[in-house]
Amino acid sequence: MKILIIEDEKALAESIADYLEGEDYICETASDFKSAIEKTELFDYDCILLDIGLPGGSGLQILQELKANNKTDGVLIISAKNSLDDKVKGLLLGADDYLSKPFHLSELSARISAIIRRKNFGGANLLKFNEIEIDTAAKTVSVNNKPIVLTKKEYELLLYFISNKGRVISKNAIAGHLWEDDMSGSYDFIYTHIKNLRKKLLEAGANDYLKSIYGMGYKFTGQ
């Protein structure tokens, strides 16, 4: 899961990133309005942590741009401003939640997890696709009720594919979602991870849902 931290306080941004990376999130940061806009236009994120007060512009303007561009990234506003007006305005503009500074990092992580569950999985911790079941809280996978062991990247790939089942996903989109920034160039590392994931699923008794679409990318398909 990929998180963008838009925060101009360097120490706080680093502290949040360190904590969330320990929770197996991939984190990127932006410290001002311009760089934040650039990142949100280039990449999709599972959740964006958005400070309101930024050098060069307002976090609320970024929120407006996200909605104007029909972006579906989850948004959690984190701000020292505890004004009811700011909170209401942010939520009305489409933010998913609001957390006032200072906050405990454990609560921040829980809020992020809740947003991602609501956005991607209808609020459920258990994600089922035929014989495959993913527990997003425990980060475990089972096939026909038997657990299988996946690496961190294999787990993230499976979650990403099932969340986008039926859609053709380009190698560039996969790289951008599961690795930091743009991994342009050779995509051999993606092929290796997908090959290993597919092998483990088949060996566990799952149907062959992962399809390579020549010249385009991959699709996770099935009823």
C-alpha positions in Angstrom: 0.0 0.0 0.0 1.4 3.4 -1.0 1.1 6.5 1.1 1.9 10.1 0.2 2.8 12.3 3.2 2.2 16.0 2.3 3.8 17.8 5.3 6.2 20.7 5.5 7.5 19.9 8.9 10.5 17.7 7.9 10.9 16.0 11.3 7.2 15.1 11.5 7.1 13.8 7.9 10.2 11.6 8.6 8.7 10.3 11.8 5.4 9.4 10.1 7.3 7.8 7.2 9.5 5.7 9.5 6.5 4.5 11.5 4.4 3.6 8.5 7.2 1.9 6.7 7.5 -0.3 9.8 3.8 -1.1 9.2 4.8 -2.3 5.7 3.5 0.8 3.9 5.5 2.4 1.0 5.9 6.1 1.8 6.7 9.2 -0.3 6.8 12.7 0.9 6.1 16.2 -0.4 7.0 19.3 1.6 5.3 22.1 -0.4 2.3 22.7 -2.6 4.1 22.4 -6.0 5.8 19.1 -5.3 2.6 17.7 -3.8 0.6 18.6 -6.9 3.2 17.1 -9.2 3.1 13.8 -7.2 -0.7 13.6 -7.1 -0.8 14.1 -10.9 1.8 11.5 -11.6 0.9 8.7 -9.2 -2.1 7.1 -7.5 -2.0 6.5 -3.7 -3.9 4.3 -1.4 -4.0 7.2 1.1 -2.8 10.8 1.1 -1.9 12.5 4.4 -2.6 16.1 3.7 -1.5 19.1 5.8 -3.6 22.2 5.2 -0.9 24.8 5.7 1.8 24.4 3.0 4.5 26.6 1.5 3.1 27.9 -1.8 -0.5 27.0 -1.3 -3.2 25.4 0.7 -3.8 21.7 1.2 -7.5 22.3 0.6 -6.5 23.4 -3.0 -4.8 20.1 -3.5 -8.0 18.4 -2.3 -10.0 20.4 -4.8 -7.6 19.4 -7.6 -7.9 15.7 -6.7 -11.6 15.8 -6.9 -11.7 17.9 -10.0 -9.4 15.3 -11.7 -11.7 12.4 -10.4 -8.9 10.9 -8.4 -10.0 8.3 -5.9 -7.0 8.3 -3.5 -8.1 8.3 0.1 -7.4 11.6 1.9 -6.7 12.1 5.6 -6.2 15.7 6.6 -3.6 16.2 9.3 -3.4 19.7 10.6 -2.6 21.8 13.6 -5.6 23.9 12.8 -8.3 22.6 15.1 -10.9 24.9 13.7 -14.4 23.4 13.1 -14.6 25.4 9.9 -11.4 23.9 8.5 -12.6 20.4 9.4 -16.0 20.8 7.9 -14.6 22.4 4.7 -12.1 19.6 4.3 -14.7 16.9 4.7 -17.2 18.7 2.4 -14.4 18.9 -0.3 -14.1 15.1 -0.2 -11.6 14.3 2.5 -12.2 10.9 4.2 -11.1 11.8 7.7 -9.5 14.6 9.7 -6.8 14.2 12.5 -5.6 17.2 14.5 -2.0 17.6 15.6 -0.5 16.4 17.8 -1.6 12.8 17.4 -0.3 9.3 18.2 1.2 7.5 15.3 -0.7 4.4 16.2 -3.9 6.3 15.8 -2.8 7.7 12.5 -2.0 4.2 11.3 -5.4 3.0 12.4 -7.2 5.8 10.6 -5.2 5.1 7.4 -6.1 1.4 7.6 -9.8 2.3 8.0 -9.8 4.6 5.0 -8.1 2.0 2.8 -10.6 -0.7 3.9 -13.6 1.6 3.1 -12.2 2.7 -0.2 -11.0 -0.7 -1.5 -12.8 -3.4 0.4 -16.2 -2.0 1.5 -14.9 -1.6 5.1 -14.1 -5.3 5.5 -10.9 -6.8 6.8 -11.6 -10.1 5.0 -11.3 -9.9 1.2 -12.6 -13.0 -0.6 -12.2 -13.9 -4.3 -13.6 -17.4 -4.9 -11.2 -19.8 -3.2 -8.7 -17.0 -2.2 -9.1 -15.1 1.0 -7.0 -12.2 2.2 -7.0 -10.9 5.8 -5.9 -7.3 5.4 -5.6 -6.8 9.2 -3.3 -9.8 9.7 -1.8 -9.6 6.2 -2.3 -13.3 5.5 -3.6 -15.2 2.5 -5.3 -18.6 2.3 -6.5 -20.7 -0.6 -9.3 -23.1 0.1 -8.9 -22.2 3.8 -5.3 -23.3 3.8 -2.7 -20.6 4.5 0.0 -19.9 2.0 3.3 -18.0 2.6 3.9 -14.9 0.4 6.6 -12.3 0.5 5.7 -8.7 1.2 5.7 -7.8 -2.5 3.8 -10.9 -3.5 1.1 -10.1 -0.9 0.9 -6.5 -2.1 0.7 -7.6 -5.7 -2.2 -10.0 -5.0 -4.1 -7.3 -3.0 -3.5 -4.9 -5.9 -4.7 -7.3 -8.5 -7.8 -8.4 -6.7 -8.7 -4.7 -5.9 -8.5 -4.1 -9.6 -9.9 -7.4 -10.9 -11.0 -7.3 -14.5 -8.8 -4.3 -15.4 -5.7 -4.4 -17.5 -2.9 -3.0 -15.3 0.3 -1.7 -17.0 3.7 -2.7 -15.8 4.3 1.0 -15.2 1.2 1.3 -13.0 2.3 -1.8 -11.0 5.8 -0.4 -10.5 4.5 3.1 -9.6 2.1 1.6 -7.0 4.3 -0.9 -5.3 7.7 0.8 -5.5 8.8 4.3 -4.7 8.4 6.8 -7.4 8.6 5.9 -11.1 10.6 2.7 -11.8 11.1 3.3 -15.5 13.2 1.0 -17.6 13.5 -2.7 -17.2 10.5 -4.4 -15.6 12.1 -7.8 -15.1 11.7 -7.5 -11.4 7.9 -7.2 -11.8 7.8 -10.3 -14.0 9.8 -12.2 -11.4 7.4 -11.2 -8.5 4.3 -12.0 -10.6 5.7 -15.3 -11.8 6.4 -16.4 -8.2 3.0 -15.2 -7.0 1.2 -17.1 -9.7 3.2 -20.3 -9.0 2.4 -20.2 -5.3 -1.3 -19.7 -6.0 -1.5 -22.5 -8.5 0.5 -24.9 -6.2 -2.0 -24.1 -3.4 -4.9 -25.1 -5.6 -6.1 -21.7 -6.8 -7.4 -21.3 -10.4 -5.2 -19.4 -12.8 -6.5 -15.9 -12.6 -3.4 -13.9 -13.6 -3.2 -13.3 -17.3 -0.5 -11.5 -19.2 -1.9 -9.1 -21.8 0.7 -8.8 -24.6 2.0 -5.3 -25.0 -0.2 -3.9 -22.3 0.3 -5.5 -18.9 -1.6 -7.9 -16.6 -5.2 -8.7 -15.7 -6.6 -10.6 -12.8 -9.8 -12.1 -14.1 -12.4 -14.6 -13.1 -15.9 -14.9 -11.6 
